[in-house]
């Protein structure tokens, strides 16, 4: 969390949670499009089925450790960035699920009495 003297931390853009989670695949897709690399060629270069790559790029499949390392090797962007983004995405999705959060709150209430 970023803090600045005299500024409420909730008012700093980097501390805000986006209203719509951004899957890291969207940014990877933007990156390969910016570089002018067709998806099929990129998939072949990194040894990944084109259908799997397409699912990752469209947010239908998670960026795994292995995928992040492949993207790092091909794009020069540290794998940890992709993995942290995937974790943040997963957390935001979980926290936006009302039934899951109700379950979490029930567990917290029980744990408070232990």
N, CA, C and O atoms as CSV, one atom per row, in Angstrom:
chain,resi,resn,atom,element,x,y,z
A,1,UNK,N,N,0.844,-1.164,0.000
A,1,UNK,CA,C,0.000,0.000,0.000
A,1,UNK,C,C,0.895,1.235,0.000
A,1,UNK,O,O,1.890,1.307,0.722
A,2,UNK,N,N,0.516,2.200,-0.827
A,2,UNK,CA,C,1.248,3.449,-0.918
A,2,UNK,C,C,0.650,4.438,0.076
A,2,UNK,O,O,-0.569,4.556,0.196
A,3,UNK,N,N,1.528,5.149,0.789
A,3,UNK,CA,C,1.070,6.190,1.716
A,3,UNK,C,C,1.791,7.488,1.401
A,3,UNK,O,O,2.966,7.497,1.035
A,4,UNK,N,N,1.065,8.572,1.553
A,4,UNK,CA,C,1.633,9.901,1.365
A,4,UNK,C,C,1.191,10.761,2.547
A,4,UNK,O,O,0.032,10.696,2.957
A,5,UNK,N,N,2.091,11.559,3.092
A,5,UNK,CA,C,1.717,12.420,4.225
A,5,UNK,C,C,0.551,13.335,3.849
A,5,UNK,O,O,0.581,14.007,2.818
A,6,UNK,N,N,-0.478,13.349,4.707
A,6,UNK,CA,C,-1.621,14.227,4.500
A,6,UNK,C,C,-2.623,13.769,3.463
A,6,UNK,O,O,-3.580,14.489,3.176
A,7,UNK,N,N,-2.427,12.567,2.880
A,7,UNK,CA,C,-3.349,12.068,1.857
A,7,UNK,C,C,-3.942,10.748,2.348
A,7,UNK,O,O,-3.219,9.823,2.717
A,8,UNK,N,N,-5.278,10.684,2.344
A,8,UNK,CA,C,-5.966,9.455,2.724
A,8,UNK,C,C,-5.540,8.347,1.759
A,8,UNK,O,O,-5.624,8.524,0.544
A,9,UNK,N,N,-5.083,7.208,2.287
A,9,UNK,CA,C,-4.596,6.115,1.426
A,9,UNK,C,C,-5.668,5.607,0.471
A,9,UNK,O,O,-5.351,5.037,-0.573
A,10,UNK,N,N,-6.941,5.810,0.823
A,10,UNK,CA,C,-8.041,5.391,-0.063
A,10,UNK,C,C,-8.170,6.304,-1.277
A,10,UNK,O,O,-8.880,5.975,-2.227
A,11,UNK,N,N,-7.496,7.438,-1.253
A,11,UNK,CA,C,-7.583,8.393,-2.350
A,11,UNK,C,C,-6.401,8.290,-3.307
A,11,UNK,O,O,-6.294,9.081,-4.244
A,12,UNK,N,N,-5.519,7.329,-3.085
A,12,UNK,CA,C,-4.357,7.138,-3.956
A,12,UNK,C,C,-4.711,6.067,-4.981
A,12,UNK,O,O,-5.084,4.953,-4.616
A,13,UNK,N,N,-4.594,6.404,-6.259
A,13,UNK,CA,C,-5.046,5.524,-7.345
A,13,UNK,C,C,-4.463,4.124,-7.253
A,13,UNK,O,O,-5.175,3.152,-7.506
A,14,UNK,N,N,-3.193,3.991,-6.898
A,14,UNK,CA,C,-2.571,2.668,-6.835
A,14,UNK,C,C,-3.140,1.799,-5.718
A,14,UNK,O,O,-2.923,0.588,-5.717
A,15,UNK,N,N,-3.853,2.382,-4.781
A,15,UNK,CA,C,-4.431,1.618,-3.679
A,15,UNK,C,C,-5.872,1.213,-3.947
A,15,UNK,O,O,-6.467,0.494,-3.144
A,16,UNK,N,N,-6.441,1.656,-5.049
A,16,UNK,CA,C,-7.834,1.363,-5.355
A,16,UNK,C,C,-7.981,-0.019,-5.986
A,16,UNK,O,O,-7.093,-0.491,-6.697
A,17,UNK,N,N,-9.105,-0.648,-5.717
A,17,UNK,CA,C,-9.443,-1.924,-6.345
A,17,UNK,C,C,-10.305,-1.609,-7.561
A,17,UNK,O,O,-11.324,-0.931,-7.430
A,18,UNK,N,N,-9.917,-2.087,-8.741
A,18,UNK,CA,C,-10.725,-1.790,-9.922
A,18,UNK,C,C,-12.118,-2.404,-9.796
A,18,UNK,O,O,-12.285,-3.466,-9.195
A,19,UNK,N,N,-13.117,-1.726,-10.369
A,19,UNK,CA,C,-14.477,-2.247,-10.284
A,19,UNK,C,C,-14.621,-3.533,-11.096
A,19,UNK,O,O,-15.434,-4.395,-10.763
A,20,UNK,N,N,-13.837,-3.658,-12.152
A,20,UNK,CA,C,-13.843,-4.880,-12.960
A,20,UNK,C,C,-12.434,-5.452,-12.917
A,20,UNK,O,O,-11.486,-4.798,-13.350
A,21,UNK,N,N,-12.290,-6.670,-12.399
A,21,UNK,CA,C,-10.943,-7.254,-12.340
A,21,UNK,C,C,-10.337,-7.406,-13.734
A,21,UNK,O,O,-11.031,-7.722,-14.700
A,22,UNK,N,N,-9.044,-7.178,-13.812
A,22,UNK,CA,C,-8.337,-7.312,-15.087
A,22,UNK,C,C,-7.510,-8.597,-15.038
A,22,UNK,O,O,-6.600,-8.738,-14.222
A,23,UNK,N,N,-7.841,-9.510,-15.914
A,23,UNK,CA,C,-7.098,-10.773,-16.016
A,23,UNK,C,C,-5.758,-10.484,-16.681
A,23,UNK,O,O,-5.705,-9.726,-17.650
A,24,UNK,N,N,-4.662,-11.079,-16.175
A,24,UNK,CA,C,-3.349,-10.809,-16.776
A,24,UNK,C,C,-3.279,-11.186,-18.252
A,24,UNK,O,O,-2.482,-10.618,-18.998
A,25,UNK,N,N,-4.097,-12.131,-18.675
A,25,UNK,CA,C,-4.122,-12.513,-20.083
A,25,UNK,C,C,-4.454,-11.350,-21.000
A,25,UNK,O,O,-3.966,-11.281,-22.128
A,26,UNK,N,N,-5.299,-10.423,-20.507
A,26,UNK,CA,C,-5.649,-9.251,-21.310
A,26,UNK,C,C,-4.412,-8.411,-21.601
A,26,UNK,O,O,-4.245,-7.905,-22.711
A,27,UNK,N,N,-3.548,-8.266,-20.605
A,27,UNK,CA,C,-2.337,-7.466,-20.789
A,27,UNK,C,C,-1.312,-8.185,-21.659
A,27,UNK,O,O,-0.596,-7.560,-22.441
A,28,UNK,N,N,-1.251,-9.498,-21.513
A,28,UNK,CA,C,-0.350,-10.281,-22.369
A,28,UNK,C,C,-0.822,-10.175,-23.818
A,28,UNK,O,O,-0.017,-10.027,-24.737
A,29,UNK,N,N,-2.128,-10.254,-24.002
A,29,UNK,CA,C,-2.705,-10.107,-25.345
A,29,UNK,C,C,-2.345,-8.745,-25.931
A,29,UNK,O,O,-1.930,-8.650,-27.087
A,30,UNK,N,N,-2.506,-7.690,-25.127
A,30,UNK,CA,C,-2.135,-6.351,-25.589
A,30,UNK,C,C,-0.658,-6.286,-25.977
A,30,UNK,O,O,-0.295,-5.665,-26.976
A,31,UNK,N,N,0.179,-6.928,-25.182
A,31,UNK,CA,C,1.623,-6.891,-25.429
A,31,UNK,C,C,1.986,-7.578,-26.743
A,31,UNK,O,O,2.769,-7.040,-27.527
A,32,UNK,N,N,1.429,-8.753,-26.987
A,32,UNK,CA,C,1.796,-9.449,-28.230
A,32,UNK,C,C,1.181,-8.754,-29.443
A,32,UNK,O,O,1.759,-8.773,-30.530
A,33,UNK,N,N,0.004,-8.138,-29.260
A,33,UNK,CA,C,-0.584,-7.365,-30.365
A,33,UNK,C,C,0.275,-6.135,-30.661
A,33,UNK,O,O,0.522,-5.809,-31.823
A,34,UNK,N,N,0.730,-5.453,-29.605
A,34,UNK,CA,C,1.582,-4.276,-29.773
A,34,UNK,C,C,2.857,-4.641,-30.542
A,34,UNK,O,O,3.340,-3.870,-31.372
A,35,UNK,N,N,3.377,-5.802,-30.257
A,35,UNK,CA,C,4.613,-6.240,-30.927
A,35,UNK,C,C,4.349,-6.792,-32.326
A,35,UNK,O,O,5.286,-7.123,-33.052
A,36,UNK,N,N,3.078,-6.890,-32.703
A,36,UNK,CA,C,2.721,-7.363,-34.046
A,36,UNK,C,C,2.920,-8.854,-34.240
A,36,UNK,O,O,3.155,-9.309,-35.360
A,37,UNK,N,N,2.830,-9.616,-33.167
A,37,UNK,CA,C,3.027,-11.061,-33.249
A,37,UNK,C,C,1.661,-11.738,-33.318
A,37,UNK,O,O,0.859,-11.591,-32.397
A,38,UNK,N,N,1.382,-12.474,-34.391
A,38,UNK,CA,C,0.115,-13.203,-34.451
A,38,UNK,C,C,0.052,-14.267,-33.339
A,38,UNK,O,O,1.061,-14.888,-33.006
A,39,UNK,N,N,-1.140,-14.464,-32.778
A,39,UNK,CA,C,-1.296,-15.414,-31.670
A,39,UNK,C,C,-0.817,-16.813,-32.034
A,39,UNK,O,O,-0.156,-17.466,-31.227
A,40,UNK,N,N,-1.136,-17.276,-33.219
A,40,UNK,CA,C,-0.736,-18.639,-33.606
A,40,UNK,C,C,0.781,-18.767,-33.656
A,40,UNK,O,O,1.335,-19.782,-33.233
A,41,UNK,N,N,1.454,-17.743,-34.171
A,41,UNK,CA,C,2.918,-17.774,-34.225
A,41,UNK,C,C,3.513,-17.728,-32.817
A,41,UNK,O,O,4.479,-18.428,-32.514
A,42,UNK,N,N,2.920,-16.893,-31.969
A,42,UNK,CA,C,3.399,-16.790,-30.587
A,42,UNK,C,C,3.236,-18.124,-29.872
A,42,UNK,O,O,4.144,-18.584,-29.181
A,43,UNK,N,N,2.072,-18.738,-30.044
A,43,UNK,CA,C,1.805,-20.033,-29.415
A,43,UNK,C,C,2.818,-21.075,-29.885
A,43,UNK,O,O,3.349,-21.835,-29.076
A,44,UNK,N,N,3.086,-21.110,-31.186
A,44,UNK,CA,C,4.053,-22.068,-31.727
A,44,UNK,C,C,5.447,-21.800,-31.170
A,44,UNK,O,O,6.175,-22.735,-30.837
A,45,UNK,N,N,5.813,-20.541,-31.070
A,45,UNK,CA,C,7.143,-20.163,-30.573
A,45,UNK,C,C,7.370,-20.632,-29.136
A,45,UNK,O,O,8.465,-21.078,-28.791
A,46,UNK,N,N,6.337,-20.532,-28.299
A,46,UNK,CA,C,6.510,-20.920,-26.903
A,46,UNK,C,C,6.078,-22.366,-26.638
A,46,UNK,O,O,6.130,-22.833,-25.500
A,47,UNK,N,N,5.653,-23.071,-27.689
A,47,UNK,CA,C,5.300,-24.479,-27.534
A,47,UNK,C,C,3.994,-24.711,-26.787
A,47,UNK,O,O,3.875,-25.652,-26.002
A,48,UNK,N,N,3.025,-23.854,-27.035
A,48,UNK,CA,C,1.733,-23.956,-26.360
A,48,UNK,C,C,0.652,-24.107,-27.434
A,48,UNK,O,O,0.698,-23.425,-28.458
A,49,UNK,N,N,-0.312,-24.990,-27.209
A,49,UNK,CA,C,-1.408,-25.071,-28.180
A,49,UNK,C,C,-2.090,-23.703,-28.319
A,49,UNK,O,O,-2.314,-23.007,-27.329
A,50,UNK,N,N,-2.412,-23.335,-29.549
A,50,UNK,CA,C,-3.032,-22.035,-29.804
A,50,UNK,C,C,-4.339,-21.873,-29.028
A,50,UNK,O,O,-4.663,-20.774,-28.577
A,51,UNK,N,N,-5.080,-22.953,-28.875
A,51,UNK,CA,C,-6.351,-22.873,-28.146
A,51,UNK,C,C,-6.134,-22.552,-26.666
A,51,UNK,O,O,-6.927,-21.834,-26.057
A,52,UNK,N,N,-5.055,-23.089,-26.093
A,52,UNK,CA,C,-4.736,-22.814,-24.688
A,52,UNK,C,C,-4.304,-21.359,-24.542
A,52,UNK,O,O,-4.759,-20.665,-23.633
A,53,UNK,N,N,-3.436,-20.897,-25.424
A,53,UNK,CA,C,-3.005,-19.507,-25.386
A,53,UNK,C,C,-4.209,-18.583,-25.512
A,53,UNK,O,O,-4.330,-17.615,-24.761
A,54,UNK,N,N,-5.098,-18.872,-26.453
A,54,UNK,CA,C,-6.277,-18.043,-26.652
A,54,UNK,C,C,-7.138,-17.997,-25.394
A,54,UNK,O,O,-7.673,-16.943,-25.049
A,55,UNK,N,N,-7.278,-19.126,-24.706
A,55,UNK,CA,C,-8.058,-19.162,-23.464
A,55,UNK,C,C,-7.412,-18.293,-22.387
A,55,UNK,O,O,-8.113,-17.608,-21.643
A,56,UNK,N,N,-6.082,-18.316,-22.298
A,56,UNK,CA,C,-5.378,-17.473,-21.322
A,56,UNK,C,C,-5.571,-16.002,-21.682
A,56,UNK,O,O,-5.897,-15.188,-20.818
A,57,UNK,N,N,-5.371,-15.663,-22.940
A,57,UNK,CA,C,-5.459,-14.278,-23.376
A,57,UNK,C,C,-6.858,-13.704,-23.217
A,57,UNK,O,O,-7.019,-12.495,-23.052
A,58,UNK,N,N,-7.871,-14.564,-23.267
A,58,UNK,CA,C,-9.255,-14.116,-23.119
A,58,UNK,C,C,-9.790,-14.296,-21.702
A,58,UNK,O,O,-10.991,-14.167,-21.468
A,59,UNK,N,N,-8.893,-14.597,-20.750
A,59,UNK,CA,C,-9.280,-14.671,-19.343
A,59,UNK,C,C,-10.095,-15.884,-18.971
A,59,UNK,O,O,-10.746,-15.897,-17.926
A,60,UNK,N,N,-10.071,-16.904,-19.807
A,60,UNK,CA,C,-10.832,-18.126,-19.529
A,60,UNK,C,C,-9.976,-19.207,-18.873
A,60,UNK,O,O,-10.479,-20.251,-18.458
A,61,UNK,N,N,-8.690,-18.938,-18.791
A,61,UNK,CA,C,-7.740,-19.870,-18.184
A,61,UNK,C,C,-6.703,-19.057,-17.424
A,61,UNK,O,O,-6.289,-17.988,-17.872
A,62,UNK,N,N,-6.290,-19.566,-16.282
A,62,UNK,CA,C,-5.344,-18.846,-15.425
A,62,UNK,C,C,-3.924,-18.871,-16.000
A,62,UNK,O,O,-3.546,-19.781,-16.737
A,63,UNK,N,N,-3.161,-17.850,-15.641
A,63,UNK,CA,C,-1.734,-17.836,-15.940
A,63,UNK,C,C,-1.060,-18.662,-14.848
A,63,UNK,O,O,-0.994,-18.238,-13.694
A,64,UNK,N,N,-0.567,-19.825,-15.209
A,64,UNK,CA,C,0.122,-20.702,-14.260
A,64,UNK,C,C,1.590,-20.308,-14.173
A,64,UNK,O,O,2.063,-19.469,-14.940
A,65,UNK,N,N,2.297,-20.911,-13.248
A,65,UNK,CA,C,3.733,-20.660,-13.119
A,65,UNK,C,C,4.453,-21.003,-14.420
A,65,UNK,O,O,5.309,-20.245,-14.876
A,66,UNK,N,N,4.110,-22.131,-15.009
A,66,UNK,CA,C,4.759,-22.554,-16.252
A,66,UNK,C,C,4.481,-21.566,-17.378
A,66,UNK,O,O,5.388,-21.193,-18.122
A,67,UNK,N,N,3.210,-21.140,-17.503
A,67,UNK,CA,C,2.865,-20.181,-18.551
A,67,UNK,C,C,3.609,-18.865,-18.326
A,67,UNK,O,O,4.131,-18.270,-19.269
A,68,UNK,N,N,3.654,-18.417,-17.074
A,68,UNK,CA,C,4.335,-17.156,-16.758
A,68,UNK,C,C,5.809,-17.224,-17.161
A,68,UNK,O,O,6.359,-16.252,-17.679
A,69,UNK,N,N,6.444,-18.367,-16.924
A,69,UNK,CA,C,7.852,-18.525,-17.306
A,69,UNK,C,C,8.014,-18.526,-18.823
A,69,UNK,O,O,8.994,-17.990,-19.342
A,70,UNK,N,N,7.062,-19.124,-19.536
A,70,UNK,CA,C,7.103,-19.097,-21.005
A,70,UNK,C,C,6.947,-17.671,-21.516
A,70,UNK,O,O,7.664,-17.246,-22.422
A,71,UNK,N,N,6.000,-16.928,-20.926
A,71,UNK,CA,C,5.786,-15.539,-21.335
A,71,UNK,C,C,7.014,-14.687,-21.024
A,71,UNK,O,O,7.390,-13.811,-21.804
A,72,UNK,N,N,7.628,-14.953,-19.884
A,72,UNK,CA,C,8.847,-14.230,-19.520
A,72,UNK,C,C,9.941,-14.465,-20.560
A,72,UNK,O,O,10.595,-13.522,-21.005
A,73,UNK,N,N,10.134,-15.718,-20.940
A,73,UNK,CA,C,11.175,-16.048,-21.905
A,73,UNK,C,C,10.914,-15.381,-23.254
A,73,UNK,O,O,11.847,-14.917,-23.911
A,74,UNK,N,N,9.651,-15.332,-23.666
A,74,UNK,CA,C,9.318,-14.791,-24.981
A,74,UNK,C,C,9.204,-13.269,-25.001
A,74,UNK,O,O,9.561,-12.632,-25.992
A,75,UNK,N,N,8.712,-12.689,-23.915
A,75,UNK,CA,C,8.425,-11.251,-23.914
A,75,UNK,C,C,9.402,-10.418,-23.100
A,75,UNK,O,O,9.456,-9.196,-23.242
A,76,UNK,N,N,10.182,-11.091,-22.236
A,76,UNK,CA,C,11.125,-10.362,-21.404
A,76,UNK,C,C,10.479,-9.645,-20.225
A,76,UNK,O,O,11.091,-8.766,-19.618
A,77,UNK,N,N,9.246,-10.017,-19.901
A,77,UNK,CA,C,8.543,-9.439,-18.748
A,77,UNK,C,C,8.593,-10.483,-17.640
A,77,UNK,O,O,8.172,-11.623,-17.836
A,78,UNK,N,N,9.108,-10.093,-16.477
A,78,UNK,CA,C,9.314,-11.013,-15.360
A,78,UNK,C,C,8.073,-11.848,-15.053
A,78,UNK,O,O,6.966,-11.316,-14.961
A,79,UNK,N,N,8.259,-13.137,-14.899
A,79,UNK,CA,C,7.160,-14.067,-14.613
A,79,UNK,C,C,6.416,-13.703,-13.338
A,79,UNK,O,O,5.208,-13.916,-13.234
A,80,UNK,N,N,7.138,-13.154,-12.370
A,80,UNK,CA,C,6.488,-12.783,-11.106
A,80,UNK,C,C,5.402,-11.735,-11.297
A,80,UNK,O,O,4.424,-11.711,-10.551
A,81,UNK,N,N,5.565,-10.881,-12.276
A,81,UNK,CA,C,4.542,-9.864,-12.548
A,81,UNK,C,C,3.247,-10.535,-12.962
A,81,UNK,O,O,2.176,-10.200,-12.456
A,82,UNK,N,N,3.347,-11.493,-13.891
A,82,UNK,CA,C,2.140,-12.189,-14.357
A,82,UNK,C,C,1.497,-12.978,-13.223
A,82,UNK,O,O,0.273,-13.018,-13.107
A,83,UNK,N,N,2.324,-13.607,-12.386
A,83,UNK,CA,C,1.783,-14.412,-11.284
A,83,UNK,C,C,1.130,-13.536,-10.213
A,83,UNK,O,O,0.084,-13.896,-9.673
A,84,UNK,N,N,1.732,-12.404,-9.907
A,84,UNK,CA,C,1.110,-11.487,-8.931
A,84,UNK,C,C,-0.209,-10.948,-9.467
A,84,UNK,O,O,-1.181,-10.815,-8.724
A,85,UNK,N,N,-0.238,-10.643,-10.745
A,85,UNK,CA,C,-1.486,-10.168,-11.350
A,85,UNK,C,C,-2.567,-11.242,-11.300
A,85,UNK,O,O,-3.730,-10.942,-11.031
A,86,UNK,N,N,-2.186,-12.495,-11.558
A,86,UNK,CA,C,-3.161,-13.590,-11.515
A,86,UNK,C,C,-3.687,-13.759,-10.097
A,86,UNK,O,O,-4.886,-13.956,-9.900
A,87,UNK,N,N,-2.802,-13.682,-9.111
A,87,UNK,CA,C,-3.221,-13.800,-7.709
A,87,UNK,C,C,-4.165,-12.672,-7.331
A,87,UNK,O,O,-5.186,-12.912,-6.687
A,88,UNK,N,N,-3.839,-11.440,-7.724
A,88,UNK,CA,C,-4.705,-10.295,-7.421
A,88,UNK,C,C,-6.069,-10.459,-8.092
A,88,UNK,O,O,-7.103,-10.140,-7.505
A,89,UNK,N,N,-6.059,-10.957,-9.319
A,89,UNK,CA,C,-7.315,-11.215,-10.047
A,89,UNK,C,C,-8.147,-12.260,-9.305
A,89,UNK,O,O,-9.345,-12.075,-9.090
A,90,UNK,N,N,-7.499,-13.355,-8.918
A,90,UNK,CA,C,-8.205,-14.424,-8.205
A,90,UNK,C,C,-8.793,-13.919,-6.893
A,90,UNK,O,O,-9.921,-14.263,-6.538
A,91,UNK,N,N,-8.019,-13.095,-6.170
A,91,UNK,CA,C,-8.503,-12.550,-4.899
A,91,UNK,C,C,-9.714,-11.654,-5.123
A,91,UNK,O,O,-10.693,-11.732,-4.382
A,92,UNK,N,N,-9.649,-10.811,-6.134
A,92,UNK,CA,C,-10.767,-9.903,-6.371
A,92,UNK,C,C,-12.019,-10.669,-6.785
A,92,UNK,O,O,-13.125,-10.317,-6.375
A,93,UNK,N,N,-11.856,-11.700,-7.583
A,93,UNK,CA,C,-13.002,-12.520,-7.985
A,93,UNK,C,C,-13.607,-13.199,-6.756
A,93,UNK,O,O,-14.826,-13.199,-6.582
A,94,UNK,N,N,-12.762,-13.775,-5.908
A,94,UNK,CA,C,-13.255,-14.457,-4.702
A,94,UNK,C,C,-13.975,-13.478,-3.779
A,94,UNK,O,O,-15.041,-13.791,-3.249
A,95,UNK,N,N,-13.395,-12.297,-3.588
A,95,UNK,CA,C,-13.992,-11.309,-2.684
A,95,UNK,C,C,-15.283,-10.714,-3.225
A,95,UNK,O,O,-16.079,-10.162,-2.466
A,96,UNK,N,N,-15.495,-10.821,-4.523
A,96,UNK,CA,C,-16.735,-10.291,-5.106
A,96,UNK,C,C,-17.852,-11.326,-5.139
A,96,UNK,O,O,-18.955,-11.034,-5.602
A,97,UNK,N,N,-17.572,-12.541,-4.649
A,97,UNK,CA,C,-18.568,-13.618,-4.618
A,97,UNK,C,C,-19.295,-13.568,-3.268
A,97,UNK,O,O,-18.717,-13.948,-2.250
A,98,UNK,N,N,-20.546,-13.109,-3.242
A,98,UNK,CA,C,-21.258,-12.940,-1.977
A,98,UNK,C,C,-21.386,-14.228,-1.160
A,98,UNK,O,O,-21.239,-14.195,0.061
A,99,UNK,N,N,-21.657,-15.355,-1.810
A,99,UNK,CA,C,-21.818,-16.597,-1.045
A,99,UNK,C,C,-20.491,-17.044,-0.438
A,99,UNK,O,O,-20.464,-17.566,0.677
A,100,UNK,N,N,-19.395,-16.842,-1.161
A,100,UNK,CA,C,-18.096,-17.209,-0.608
A,100,UNK,C,C,-17.734,-16.295,0.558
A,100,UNK,O,O,-17.217,-16.758,1.575
A,101,UNK,N,N,-18.002,-15.003,0.413
A,101,UNK,CA,C,-17.691,-14.071,1.502
A,101,UNK,C,C,-18.561,-14.331,2.723
A,101,UNK,O,O,-18.106,-14.141,3.851
A,102,UNK,N,N,-19.807,-14.764,2.520
A,102,UNK,CA,C,-20.661,-15.132,3.656
A,102,UNK,C,C,-20.049,-16.334,4.374
A,102,UNK,O,O,-20.042,-16.390,5.604
A,103,UNK,N,N,-19.547,-17.272,3.621
A,103,UNK,CA,C,-18.869,-18.444,4.201
A,103,UNK,C,C,-17.650,-18.009,5.005
A,103,UNK,O,O,-17.436,-18.490,6.119
A,104,UNK,N,N,-16.852,-17.106,4.451
A,104,UNK,CA,C,-15.670,-16.589,5.149
A,104,UNK,C,C,-16.082,-15.921,6.461
A,104,UNK,O,O,-15.456,-16.140,7.498
A,105,UNK,N,N,-17.129,-15.113,6.409
A,105,UNK,CA,C,-17.587,-14.422,7.616
A,105,UNK,C,C,-18.095,-15.391,8.670
A,105,UNK,O,O,-17.876,-15.170,9.861
A,106,UNK,N,N,-18.772,-16.469,8.258
A,106,UNK,CA,C,-19.211,-17.492,9.218
A,106,UNK,C,C,-18.005,-18.137,9.893
A,106,UNK,O,O,-18.013,-18.367,11.102
A,107,UNK,N,N,-16.983,-18.422,9.118
A,107,UNK,CA,C,-15.766,-19.029,9.675
A,107,UNK,C,C,-15.103,-18.057,10.645
A,107,UNK,O,O,-14.662,-18.461,11.721
A,108,UNK,N,N,-15.030,-16.790,10.279
A,108,UNK,CA,C,-14.427,-15.790,11.165
A,108,UNK,C,C,-15.204,-15.681,12.475
A,108,UNK,O,O,-14.605,-15.541,13.541
A,109,UNK,N,N,-16.523,-15.743,12.401
A,109,UNK,CA,C,-17.347,-15.651,13.606
A,109,UNK,C,C,-17.113,-16.859,14.521
A,109,UNK,O,O,-17.035,-16.709,15.741
A,110,UNK,N,N,-17.003,-18.046,13.935
A,110,UNK,CA,C,-16.738,-19.244,14.727
A,110,UNK,C,C,-15.342,-19.172,15.315
A,110,UNK,O,O,-15.147,-19.484,16.490
A,111,UNK,N,N,-14.375,-18.768,14.518
A,111,UNK,CA,C,-12.981,-18.698,14.966
A,111,UNK,C,C,-12.817,-17.676,16.094
A,111,UNK,O,O,-11.939,-17.834,16.942
A,112,UNK,N,N,-13.641,-16.639,16.114
A,112,UNK,CA,C,-13.546,-15.613,17.149
A,112,UNK,C,C,-13.892,-16.173,18.527
A,112,UNK,O,O,-13.481,-15.624,19.549
A,113,UNK,N,N,-14.652,-17.273,18.549
A,113,UNK,CA,C,-15.068,-17.868,19.830
A,113,UNK,C,C,-14.113,-18.948,20.299
A,113,UNK,O,O,-14.260,-19.460,21.408
A,114,UNK,N,N,-13.142,-19.303,19.482
A,114,UNK,CA,C,-12.213,-20.369,19.869
A,114,UNK,C,C,-11.106,-19.876,20.751
A,114,UNK,O,O,-10.246,-20.657,21.158
